[in-house]
């Protein structure tokens, strides 16, 4: 039986291992935790610069500015900054110009104060890109709260190359303004249950992902989304008629991919276009993700009515979630609006039903689709139980 060779690398002092890892490219270095249990802890320490007392959030700006991937002493990618006794912020500089910034609270019983937040980028005047420092193009902000949002905003002001912004878990956020006239392309917002008002000024925006209660959305400059997600199965957060659906319809009209809840179509979209039903269509829509709480006949009728506005749709994904909001007063939808022939989805190839365990729901959907799909048109219909 051959003797097992000693592991000289693992027996090296921690300081020397950290020095060796500092010379590795990030994509290679991040695989070191899979070498052994000890290397897992070594990797965590290789990432971390900890400030345990009296931290200052302005240190993050210096951390970003001083980053240099090619200098071992300056290529640390994680900073944990302790703010007082109950809060600390974790900042990670990831590959592909991605920055993650998360806030954590040790006092989970404390109620978060409500706050209004304005995020603005200085992209009016192009700035000289320096060879040093970390260039942030994607920023992920998690659990920003009332005492830190202003400092975060002042820091984001210097991210002149920001293209992708993700905001989640801001439980106290009630109003959000995004002002990035020429740079921002992708915007994602989720997990902000108190959000009532969303203002967007960004003429280049192509992707908008929103998940949660639907707030009042104000569009200050027109832009054409290619991918729009409104996963608002929790229902509305706006008051009565505060939401002007007109500008919102214009920015999603040319979307190629759209996620929508039935209630949003019935309560907001259909009433606003009923006077011009024959002319309004989602001509460029290829993929539809439809969210509903059941596949009863009247709700299937709503889906068919919407599909008549989508002559180019190719793929439909239907999610049934029994907890999805539904209007207190069910809205009746006349599926015979306009000319049926003009609204036939000519390119429909795939329909997938998820979340329903009923064969009856699938059969009802098939019968409904036969009204708008050509009989000689090949169509694949899948369900979560098939």
VEXDREN-2710 file (C-alpha; in Angstrom, 1 decimal):
% VEXDREN-2710
k/r/px/py/pz
1/UNK/0.0/0.0/0.0
2/UNK/1.5/3.3/-1.1
3/UNK/2.1/6.0/1.5
4/UNK/0.1/9.1/1.2
5/UNK/2.2/12.1/0.3
6/UNK/2.3/14.9/2.8
7/UNK/0.3/18.0/2.0
8/UNK/3.1/20.7/2.2
9/UNK/0.9/23.5/0.9
10/UNK/-1.8/23.1/3.6
11/UNK/1.0/23.1/6.2
12/UNK/2.3/26.5/5.2
13/UNK/1.7/29.5/7.6
14/UNK/-1.5/31.4/7.0
15/UNK/0.3/34.6/6.1
16/UNK/2.2/32.8/3.3
17/UNK/-0.9/31.1/2.0
18/UNK/-2.7/34.5/1.8
19/UNK/0.3/35.9/0.0
20/UNK/0.2/33.1/-2.6
21/UNK/-3.6/33.5/-3.2
22/UNK/-3.2/37.2/-3.7
23/UNK/-1.3/36.5/-7.0
24/UNK/-4.1/34.3/-8.4
25/UNK/-6.7/35.6/-10.8
26/UNK/-10.0/36.0/-8.9
27/UNK/-11.8/33.3/-10.9
28/UNK/-9.1/30.8/-10.0
29/UNK/-8.7/32.0/-6.4
30/UNK/-12.4/31.6/-5.6
31/UNK/-12.0/27.8/-6.2
32/UNK/-9.6/27.4/-3.3
33/UNK/-12.4/26.6/-0.7
34/UNK/-12.9/23.3/-2.6
35/UNK/-9.3/22.2/-1.9
36/UNK/-9.8/21.4/1.8
37/UNK/-11.6/22.6/4.9
38/UNK/-8.6/24.7/5.9
39/UNK/-8.5/26.4/2.5
40/UNK/-12.2/27.4/3.0
41/UNK/-11.3/29.5/6.0
42/UNK/-8.1/30.8/4.2
43/UNK/-10.3/32.0/1.4
44/UNK/-12.6/33.9/3.7
45/UNK/-9.7/35.6/5.3
46/UNK/-8.1/36.4/1.9
47/UNK/-11.3/38.3/1.0
48/UNK/-11.8/40.1/4.2
49/UNK/-10.7/43.4/5.6
50/UNK/-12.6/43.9/8.9
51/UNK/-13.2/47.1/10.8
52/UNK/-14.7/46.0/14.1
53/UNK/-15.1/49.4/15.9
54/UNK/-16.1/52.9/15.0
55/UNK/-16.3/52.2/11.2
56/UNK/-17.0/55.0/8.8
57/UNK/-19.0/54.2/5.7
58/UNK/-16.9/56.7/3.7
59/UNK/-14.1/54.1/4.0
60/UNK/-16.0/52.1/1.2
61/UNK/-15.2/54.9/-1.3
62/UNK/-11.5/54.7/-0.4
63/UNK/-11.7/50.9/-0.6
64/UNK/-13.1/51.1/-4.2
65/UNK/-10.7/53.9/-5.3
66/UNK/-7.6/52.1/-4.0
67/UNK/-8.5/48.7/-5.5
68/UNK/-5.9/47.3/-8.0
69/UNK/-6.2/43.8/-9.2
70/UNK/-2.6/43.6/-10.2
71/UNK/-1.1/44.7/-6.9
72/UNK/-1.4/41.9/-4.2
73/UNK/-1.7/44.4/-1.4
74/UNK/-4.6/46.2/-3.0
75/UNK/-6.7/43.4/-4.6
76/UNK/-8.8/42.6/-1.6
77/UNK/-12.4/42.2/-2.8
78/UNK/-14.4/42.2/0.4
79/UNK/-14.8/44.8/3.1
80/UNK/-16.9/44.4/6.3
81/UNK/-17.5/47.7/8.0
82/UNK/-19.0/47.7/11.5
83/UNK/-21.2/50.7/12.2
84/UNK/-21.9/50.9/15.9
85/UNK/-23.0/47.8/17.9
86/UNK/-25.9/46.6/15.8
87/UNK/-25.2/47.3/12.2
88/UNK/-22.5/46.5/9.7
89/UNK/-22.2/46.7/5.9
90/UNK/-20.6/44.1/3.6
91/UNK/-19.1/45.2/0.3
92/UNK/-17.8/42.8/-2.3
93/UNK/-16.1/43.7/-5.5
94/UNK/-16.9/40.9/-7.9
95/UNK/-15.6/40.1/-11.5
96/UNK/-17.1/41.9/-14.5
97/UNK/-17.3/45.2/-12.6
98/UNK/-20.0/44.0/-10.2
99/UNK/-20.3/45.5/-6.7
100/UNK/-22.5/44.0/-3.9
101/UNK/-23.3/46.1/-0.9
102/UNK/-25.4/44.6/1.9
103/UNK/-26.5/46.0/5.3
104/UNK/-27.1/43.7/8.2
105/UNK/-28.8/44.3/11.6
106/UNK/-28.1/42.4/14.8
107/UNK/-31.2/43.9/16.4
108/UNK/-34.0/42.2/14.4
109/UNK/-36.7/43.4/16.7
110/UNK/-36.3/47.1/15.8
111/UNK/-38.9/48.5/13.4
112/UNK/-37.2/50.2/10.4
113/UNK/-38.0/53.8/9.9
114/UNK/-39.7/54.9/6.6
115/UNK/-37.6/56.9/4.2
116/UNK/-37.7/58.5/0.7
117/UNK/-34.7/57.8/-1.5
118/UNK/-33.2/59.5/-4.5
119/UNK/-30.5/57.8/-6.6
120/UNK/-28.7/59.9/-9.1
121/UNK/-25.7/59.4/-11.3
122/UNK/-23.4/62.0/-12.8
123/UNK/-23.4/60.7/-16.3
124/UNK/-24.1/64.1/-18.0
125/UNK/-20.4/64.8/-18.4
126/UNK/-18.1/61.8/-19.3
127/UNK/-15.3/61.3/-16.8
128/UNK/-11.8/60.2/-17.5
129/UNK/-11.4/56.5/-16.6
130/UNK/-8.4/56.1/-14.4
131/UNK/-6.3/53.0/-14.5
132/UNK/-6.6/52.6/-10.7
133/UNK/-9.7/51.9/-8.7
134/UNK/-12.7/49.6/-9.3
135/UNK/-15.0/50.6/-12.1
136/UNK/-18.6/49.9/-11.0
137/UNK/-21.0/49.0/-13.9
138/UNK/-23.4/46.7/-11.9
139/UNK/-24.4/47.7/-8.4
140/UNK/-26.5/45.4/-6.1
141/UNK/-27.9/47.2/-3.0
142/UNK/-29.4/45.0/-0.3
143/UNK/-31.3/46.2/2.9
144/UNK/-30.3/49.9/2.7
145/UNK/-32.2/51.7/5.5
146/UNK/-33.0/55.2/6.7
147/UNK/-29.7/56.1/8.3
148/UNK/-27.5/55.0/5.4
149/UNK/-29.4/55.8/2.2
150/UNK/-28.1/59.4/1.9
151/UNK/-24.4/58.2/2.2
152/UNK/-25.1/55.5/-0.4
153/UNK/-26.6/58.0/-2.7
154/UNK/-23.6/60.3/-2.5
155/UNK/-21.3/57.4/-3.3
156/UNK/-23.4/56.2/-6.3
157/UNK/-23.2/59.8/-7.6
158/UNK/-19.5/59.0/-8.5
159/UNK/-20.4/55.8/-10.4
160/UNK/-20.5/57.5/-13.8
161/UNK/-20.4/54.2/-15.7
162/UNK/-23.3/52.5/-13.8
163/UNK/-25.4/50.5/-16.3
164/UNK/-27.1/47.9/-14.0
165/UNK/-28.8/48.7/-10.7
166/UNK/-30.4/46.1/-8.4
167/UNK/-32.2/47.2/-5.2
168/UNK/-33.8/44.6/-2.8
169/UNK/-34.8/44.2/0.8
170/UNK/-35.3/47.9/1.7
171/UNK/-38.1/47.4/4.1
172/UNK/-38.5/51.0/5.1
173/UNK/-38.4/52.5/1.6
174/UNK/-41.6/54.4/0.7
175/UNK/-40.6/56.5/-2.3
176/UNK/-37.8/55.9/-4.8
177/UNK/-36.5/58.2/-7.5
178/UNK/-34.0/57.0/-10.1
179/UNK/-32.3/59.7/-12.1
180/UNK/-29.7/58.4/-14.7
181/UNK/-30.4/60.2/-18.0
182/UNK/-28.0/58.5/-20.3
183/UNK/-26.3/55.5/-18.8
184/UNK/-28.6/53.2/-16.8
185/UNK/-29.8/50.2/-18.9
186/UNK/-31.1/47.6/-16.4
187/UNK/-33.1/48.3/-13.3
188/UNK/-34.4/45.7/-10.8
189/UNK/-36.4/46.3/-7.6
190/UNK/-37.7/43.7/-5.2
191/UNK/-38.5/43.2/-1.6
192/UNK/-39.6/46.7/-0.7
193/UNK/-43.0/46.2/0.8
194/UNK/-43.7/49.9/1.7
195/UNK/-42.8/51.4/-1.6
196/UNK/-45.7/53.6/-2.8
197/UNK/-44.1/55.8/-5.4
198/UNK/-41.4/55.0/-8.1
199/UNK/-40.1/57.8/-10.3
200/UNK/-37.9/56.9/-13.2
201/UNK/-35.9/59.4/-15.3
202/UNK/-33.7/57.3/-17.6
203/UNK/-34.1/57.5/-21.4
204/UNK/-31.8/54.5/-22.1
205/UNK/-33.5/51.9/-19.9
206/UNK/-34.1/48.6/-21.6
207/UNK/-34.9/46.2/-18.7
208/UNK/-37.2/46.8/-15.8
209/UNK/-37.8/44.1/-13.3
210/UNK/-40.2/44.9/-10.5
211/UNK/-41.4/42.4/-7.8
212/UNK/-43.8/43.3/-5.0
213/UNK/-46.8/45.5/-4.5
214/UNK/-47.4/47.7/-7.5
215/UNK/-46.7/51.3/-6.6
216/UNK/-47.5/54.5/-8.4
217/UNK/-45.0/54.7/-11.3
218/UNK/-44.1/58.0/-12.9
219/UNK/-42.2/58.1/-16.2
220/UNK/-40.5/61.4/-16.8
221/UNK/-38.8/60.5/-20.1
222/UNK/-40.0/58.1/-22.7
223/UNK/-37.9/54.9/-23.3
224/UNK/-38.6/51.6/-24.9
225/UNK/-38.2/48.5/-22.8
226/UNK/-37.2/45.2/-24.4
227/UNK/-37.8/43.2/-21.2
228/UNK/-40.4/44.3/-18.7
229/UNK/-41.3/42.3/-15.5
230/UNK/-44.2/43.2/-13.3
231/UNK/-44.5/40.4/-10.8
232/UNK/-47.1/42.2/-8.7
233/UNK/-49.1/39.2/-7.6
234/UNK/-49.3/40.9/-4.1
235/UNK/-51.6/43.5/-5.6
236/UNK/-51.6/47.3/-5.8
237/UNK/-50.0/49.8/-3.3
238/UNK/-51.1/53.0/-5.0
239/UNK/-54.2/54.9/-4.0
240/UNK/-57.3/54.8/-6.2
241/UNK/-56.5/56.5/-9.5
242/UNK/-53.0/57.7/-8.6
243/UNK/-51.3/55.5/-11.2
244/UNK/-51.3/57.0/-14.8
245/UNK/-51.1/53.8/-16.9
246/UNK/-50.7/55.7/-20.2
247/UNK/-46.9/56.4/-20.0
248/UNK/-46.3/53.0/-18.5
249/UNK/-48.1/51.4/-21.5
250/UNK/-46.0/53.3/-23.9
251/UNK/-42.7/52.0/-22.5
252/UNK/-43.8/48.4/-22.5
253/UNK/-45.6/48.5/-25.8
254/UNK/-42.5/47.5/-27.8
255/UNK/-41.2/44.9/-25.2
256/UNK/-40.0/41.6/-26.6
257/UNK/-40.5/39.9/-23.2
258/UNK/-43.3/40.8/-20.7
259/UNK/-44.3/39.4/-17.3
260/UNK/-47.8/40.5/-16.2
261/UNK/-50.5/39.6/-13.7
262/UNK/-54.1/39.2/-14.9
263/UNK/-55.4/41.8/-12.4
264/UNK/-53.1/44.4/-13.8
265/UNK/-54.5/43.8/-17.3
266/UNK/-58.1/43.9/-16.1
267/UNK/-57.9/46.9/-13.8
268/UNK/-55.3/49.1/-15.6
269/UNK/-54.5/48.1/-19.1
270/UNK/-57.9/47.1/-20.6
271/UNK/-59.8/50.2/-19.3
272/UNK/-57.2/52.6/-20.7
273/UNK/-57.2/51.1/-24.2
274/UNK/-60.8/50.1/-24.5
275/UNK/-61.5/53.2/-26.6
276/UNK/-58.8/52.3/-29.1
277/UNK/-58.8/48.5/-28.7
278/UNK/-58.5/47.8/-32.4
279/UNK/-55.3/49.9/-32.9
280/UNK/-53.3/49.1/-29.7
281/UNK/-51.1/45.9/-30.0
282/UNK/-47.9/44.5/-28.5
283/UNK/-46.4/44.0/-32.0
284/UNK/-42.9/43.0/-30.8
285/UNK/-43.8/40.7/-27.9
286/UNK/-42.3/37.3/-28.3
287/UNK/-42.5/35.9/-24.8
288/UNK/-45.3/36.4/-22.3
289/UNK/-45.2/35.3/-18.6
290/UNK/-48.7/35.4/-17.2
291/UNK/-49.5/35.2/-13.5
292/UNK/-52.9/34.3/-12.1
293/UNK/-54.6/32.7/-9.1
294/UNK/-56.6/30.1/-11.0
295/UNK/-57.5/28.9/-14.5
296/UNK/-61.3/29.3/-14.1
297/UNK/-63.2/30.1/-17.3
298/UNK/-63.6/33.8/-16.8
299/UNK/-59.9/34.2/-16.0
300/UNK/-58.9/32.1/-19.0
301/UNK/-61.0/34.5/-21.1
302/UNK/-58.8/37.4/-19.8
303/UNK/-55.7/35.7/-21.0
304/UNK/-57.3/35.0/-24.5
305/UNK/-58.3/38.7/-24.7
306/UNK/-54.7/39.8/-23.9
307/UNK/-53.3/37.4/-26.5
308/UNK/-55.4/39.0/-29.2
309/UNK/-53.2/42.1/-28.6
310/UNK/-50.0/40.0/-29.2
311/UNK/-49.8/39.0/-32.9
312/UNK/-46.2/37.9/-32.7
313/UNK/-46.1/36.0/-29.4
314/UNK/-44.1/32.7/-29.7
315/UNK/-43.9/31.5/-26.1
316/UNK/-46.4/31.7/-23.2
317/UNK/-45.5/30.7/-19.6
318/UNK/-48.5/30.7/-17.2
319/UNK/-47.9/30.6/-13.5
320/UNK/-50.8/29.7/-11.2
321/UNK/-50.3/31.0/-7.6
322/UNK/-53.4/30.8/-5.4
323/UNK/-52.1/33.7/-3.3
324/UNK/-52.1/36.1/-6.2
325/UNK/-54.2/39.2/-5.7
326/UNK/-57.5/39.4/-7.4
327/UNK/-60.0/42.3/-7.8
328/UNK/-62.6/42.5/-5.1
329/UNK/-65.1/42.9/-7.9
330/UNK/-64.4/40.5/-10.7
331/UNK/-64.0/42.3/-14.0
332/UNK/-65.8/40.7/-16.9
333/UNK/-63.9/40.6/-20.2
334/UNK/-65.5/40.4/-23.6
335/UNK/-63.3/38.1/-25.6
336/UNK/-65.0/39.1/-28.8
337/UNK/-63.5/42.7/-28.9
338/UNK/-62.4/43.7/-32.3
339/UNK/-61.5/41.5/-35.2
340/UNK/-60.4/38.0/-34.1
341/UNK/-58.5/37.4/-37.4
342/UNK/-56.3/40.5/-36.8
343/UNK/-55.3/39.3/-33.4
344/UNK/-54.4/35.6/-34.1
345/UNK/-50.9/34.8/-32.7
346/UNK/-49.3/33.7/-35.9
347/UNK/-46.1/32.4/-34.5
348/UNK/-47.2/30.7/-31.2
349/UNK/-45.0/27.6/-30.6
350/UNK/-45.0/26.8/-26.9
351/UNK/-47.5/27.2/-24.0
352/UNK/-46.4/26.0/-20.5
353/UNK/-48.8/25.9/-17.5
354/UNK/-47.1/25.8/-14.1
355/UNK/-48.5/25.7/-10.6
356/UNK/-51.8/23.9/-11.5
357/UNK/-52.3/20.3/-10.7
358/UNK/-55.6/20.0/-12.5
359/UNK/-55.9/18.2/-15.9
360/UNK/-59.2/20.2/-16.2
361/UNK/-57.2/23.4/-16.2
362/UNK/-55.0/22.2/-19.0
363/UNK/-58.0/21.0/-21.1
364/UNK/-59.8/24.4/-20.6
365/UNK/-56.7/26.2/-21.7
366/UNK/-56.4/24.0/-24.9
367/UNK/-60.0/24.7/-25.8
368/UNK/-59.6/28.4/-25.3
369/UNK/-56.4/28.5/-27.4
370/UNK/-58.2/26.8/-30.3
371/UNK/-60.2/30.0/-30.7
372/UNK/-57.2/32.1/-31.6
373/UNK/-54.6/29.6/-33.0
374/UNK/-54.8/28.3/-36.6
375/UNK/-55.8/24.6/-36.6
376/UNK/-52.9/23.7/-38.8
377/UNK/-50.4/25.6/-36.6
378/UNK/-48.0/23.2/-34.6
379/UNK/-48.2/24.0/-30.9
380/UNK/-46.6/22.4/-27.9
381/UNK/-48.5/22.6/-24.7
382/UNK/-46.8/21.5/-21.4
383/UNK/-48.0/21.5/-17.8
384/UNK/-46.2/21.0/-14.5
385/UNK/-48.0/17.6/-14.0
386/UNK/-47.5/16.3/-17.6
END
